Amino acid sequence: MKKNMLGLFLSMIMIFSITGQASAQGYGKEVDVKVMSFNIYHGVGLDNVLNLQRTAQVIRDAGAEIVGIQEVDRFWDSRSDFQDQAKELAEILGYHYVYGANLDRSPAEGQVENRQYGTAVLSKYPIIDSENIHLDSFGNEQRGLLRTKINVRGIHVNFYNTHLGLSVEERVSQVREIIGISSAFEGPNVLVGDLNAEPHSEEFQLLLNEGNLVDVFEGQDKANTFPVENPIKRIDYILTSPTVEASNQEVIYTEASDHLPVVSKLIFKR
């Protein structure tokens, strides 16, 4: 009897020890992560100066752990000094990254790499799956959805980044495609991006109603993001599945781009 009691006691100690270690490592019932959407305007600020260090500092100062960035150059031309901007930002921050080229053109004169322009995801946590999906585009610029799956301390988060088109017709079509894509994956969804649409628009309401997404800035004052000086439009967003809780929403003032980045803490249930 004493041996049985001793065995039970030791087993309970082991269970409490493992539980405590898991909690200390962030594997509790909830996991929180700070998410950002940032149209970086190929790293050029209001002063017309290219400065990726400044772009990275905005992300670092905000404490953003997963970031969807738009208008990202890769060997594009002299405007961005032929940089591979997603890679450089990831190296500065020490983050994982994936890049989605929506424009892919022949190399510039004297260069060997294709000129590319699109979106990227930067993440403190491992990106375990990704693909860039071209969306129906009726204008002069191809648009896309960069789909990723990120392992956030054991929770697999579907994280999407996009930059939608300039016409209502185009955006409505693109939103319907995004809804179809995101509905095919299990787990919590997060969609960020420059949607080029305001909250009252048909296309944005489609994302909320048919896409079953929540606008984490809904009801927040001073949530406009464009232009930087005296912003009058809200076109940059963080949207999530209804099961995801949000707090500490903030529009960050910076002159590092022509858009203001948005950031929020998101809480995922295990």
C-alpha positions in Angstrom: 0.0 0.0 0.0 2.8 2.3 0.9 4.5 1.5 -2.4 1.4 2.3 -4.3 0.9 5.6 -2.5 4.6 6.5 -3.2 4.2 5.7 -6.9 1.1 7.9 -7.1 2.8 10.7 -5.3 5.8 10.6 -7.7 3.5 10.5 -10.7 1.7 13.6 -9.5 5.0 15.4 -9.0 6.0 14.5 -12.6 2.7 15.7 -14.0 2.9 19.0 -12.2 6.5 19.4 -13.3 5.7 18.8 -17.0 2.6 21.2 -16.8 4.8 23.8 -15.2 7.4 23.5 -17.8 4.9 23.7 -20.6 3.3 26.8 -19.0 6.7 28.5 -18.6 7.5 27.8 -22.3 4.2 29.4 -23.5 2.3 26.2 -24.0 -0.6 27.0 -21.7 -4.3 27.3 -22.6 -3.8 30.6 -24.4 -1.1 31.9 -26.7 -0.7 35.5 -27.6 1.2 37.1 -30.4 1.5 40.6 -31.7 0.6 41.0 -35.4 1.2 43.9 -37.8 0.1 44.9 -41.3 2.4 47.4 -43.0 2.5 48.7 -46.5 6.2 49.7 -46.6 6.2 51.5 -50.0 9.3 49.7 -51.0 11.2 51.1 -47.9 10.9 54.8 -48.9 9.6 57.3 -46.4 7.9 60.7 -46.7 11.4 62.2 -47.0 11.8 60.2 -50.2 14.8 58.3 -48.7 15.2 54.5 -49.0 15.9 53.1 -45.6 15.1 49.5 -44.7 16.8 49.9 -41.3 14.1 52.5 -40.5 11.3 50.2 -41.7 12.7 47.4 -39.5 12.9 49.7 -36.5 9.2 50.5 -36.8 8.5 46.8 -36.6 10.9 46.2 -33.8 9.6 49.2 -31.7 6.0 47.9 -32.1 7.1 44.5 -30.8 5.4 42.9 -33.8 6.1 39.1 -34.0 4.3 38.3 -37.3 4.1 41.0 -40.0 2.4 41.1 -43.4 4.2 43.7 -45.5 3.0 45.0 -48.9 4.7 46.8 -51.8 7.9 44.9 -51.4 10.6 45.0 -54.0 12.9 42.1 -55.0 15.7 43.2 -57.4 13.2 45.6 -58.8 15.3 48.6 -59.9 17.3 51.6 -58.6 14.4 52.9 -56.6 15.1 50.2 -54.0 18.8 49.8 -54.9 18.0 46.3 -56.4 17.5 45.0 -52.9 15.9 41.7 -51.9 13.8 43.6 -49.4 12.0 40.8 -47.6 15.2 38.9 -47.1 17.0 42.0 -45.8 14.3 42.9 -43.4 14.2 39.3 -42.1 17.9 39.4 -41.5 17.8 42.7 -39.7 15.0 41.4 -37.4 16.3 37.8 -37.1 12.9 36.5 -38.4 11.7 33.8 -40.8 10.2 35.1 -44.0 8.5 34.1 -47.2 8.0 36.3 -50.3 5.2 36.4 -52.8 6.0 37.9 -56.3 2.9 39.2 -58.0 4.9 41.0 -60.7 7.7 38.9 -62.1 9.6 40.5 -65.0 12.9 40.0 -66.9 16.1 41.3 -65.2 16.9 44.9 -65.5 19.8 45.8 -67.7 23.1 44.7 -66.1 21.2 42.4 -63.6 20.8 38.7 -63.5 17.8 38.3 -61.1 14.2 38.8 -62.3 12.6 42.0 -61.2 9.8 41.2 -58.7 7.2 43.1 -56.7 4.7 41.8 -54.2 4.1 41.0 -50.6 6.0 39.2 -47.8 5.4 37.7 -44.3 8.0 38.1 -41.6 7.7 35.9 -38.6 9.4 35.3 -35.3 7.9 31.8 -35.4 8.6 29.1 -37.9 6.6 29.3 -41.2 5.8 25.7 -41.9 3.9 26.1 -45.1 3.3 28.8 -47.7 2.2 29.6 -51.2 1.5 32.8 -53.2 -1.8 32.6 -55.1 -2.5 35.0 -57.9 -5.9 36.6 -57.7 -8.2 37.7 -60.6 -6.8 41.1 -61.6 -8.6 43.3 -64.0 -6.2 46.3 -63.8 -2.6 46.7 -64.9 -1.2 45.1 -61.7 -1.4 41.5 -60.8 -2.6 41.0 -57.2 -2.1 38.0 -55.0 -2.8 36.3 -51.6 0.3 35.1 -49.7 -0.9 32.1 -47.7 1.2 30.8 -44.8 0.8 28.5 -41.9 2.8 29.5 -38.8 3.6 27.4 -35.8 3.0 29.8 -32.9 4.1 27.9 -29.8 2.3 24.8 -30.9 -0.8 26.4 -32.5 -0.8 26.4 -36.3 -2.1 29.8 -37.4 -3.3 30.4 -41.0 -1.8 33.8 -41.8 -2.8 35.5 -45.0 -1.3 38.7 -46.5 -2.8 40.6 -49.5 -2.8 43.9 -51.4 -6.1 44.2 -53.3 -6.8 46.0 -56.6 -8.0 49.6 -57.3 -11.5 49.0 -58.6 -14.6 47.8 -56.7 -15.3 45.1 -59.3 -11.8 43.8 -59.0 -11.7 43.8 -55.2 -15.1 42.0 -55.0 -13.8 39.2 -57.2 -10.6 39.0 -55.2 -12.4 38.9 -51.9 -14.6 36.0 -53.1 -11.4 34.1 -54.1 -9.8 34.8 -50.7 -12.9 33.5 -48.9 -12.8 30.3 -51.0 -9.1 29.8 -50.3 -9.2 30.5 -46.5 -12.3 28.3 -45.9 -10.4 25.2 -47.1 -8.0 25.3 -44.1 -8.7 24.3 -40.6 -7.5 26.3 -37.6 -7.6 30.0 -36.8 -7.4 32.5 -39.6 -5.7 35.9 -39.7 -5.9 38.1 -42.8 -3.9 41.3 -43.0 -3.2 43.7 -45.8 -3.8 46.9 -47.7 -7.3 46.2 -49.0 -7.7 49.5 -50.8 -11.3 49.5 -49.4 -12.9 51.3 -46.5 -15.0 49.5 -43.8 -18.4 50.4 -45.3 -17.5 49.0 -48.7 -19.2 46.0 -50.3 -16.0 44.0 -50.6 -15.0 44.6 -47.0 -18.5 43.6 -45.7 -18.2 40.4 -47.8 -15.1 39.5 -45.8 -16.9 40.0 -42.5 -20.2 38.3 -43.4 -19.3 35.5 -46.0 -15.7 35.2 -44.9 -16.6 34.8 -41.2 -13.9 37.3 -40.2 -13.8 39.9 -37.5 -12.3 43.4 -37.9 -10.1 43.8 -34.8 -10.3 47.6 -35.1 -14.1 47.8 -35.3 -15.3 50.6 -33.1 -11.8 51.9 -32.5 -11.3 55.7 -32.8 -8.5 57.1 -34.9 -8.0 53.9 -37.0 -7.4 55.7 -40.3 -4.1 54.7 -42.1 -3.8 56.7 -45.2 -2.3 59.1 -46.0 0.3 59.4 -43.3 -0.3 63.1 -42.7 -3.9 63.7 -41.6 -5.1 60.2 -42.6 -8.7 60.2 -43.8 -9.1 56.6 -45.0 -8.9 53.3 -43.3 -7.6 50.8 -45.8 -5.1 48.7 -43.9 -6.5 45.9 -41.7 -6.1 43.0 -39.4 -9.0 40.5 -39.6 -9.3 37.2 -37.6 -11.5 34.2 -37.0 -14.2 34.9 -34.4 -12.5 32.6 -31.9 -9.4 34.8 -31.8 -9.4 37.6 -29.2 -7.7 40.9 -29.9 -6.4 43.7 -27.6 -4.0 46.6 -27.7 -5.0 47.7 -31.2 -2.9 50.6 -32.4 -2.2 52.6 -35.5 1.4 53.6 -35.4 2.5 57.0 -36.5 5.6 56.8 -38.6 7.0 58.6 -41.7 8.8 55.5 -42.9 6.2 54.9 -45.5 3.1 56.5 -47.2 0.9 54.2 -45.1 0.6 53.9 -41.3 1.0 50.4 -40.0 -1.6 48.7 -37.7 -0.8 46.3 -34.9 -2.7 44.2 -32.4 -2.1 41.5 -29.8 -4.0 38.4 -30.8 -4.9 35.6 -28.4 -5.3 32.0 -29.6 -7.1 29.3 -27.6 -5.3 26.0 -27.5 
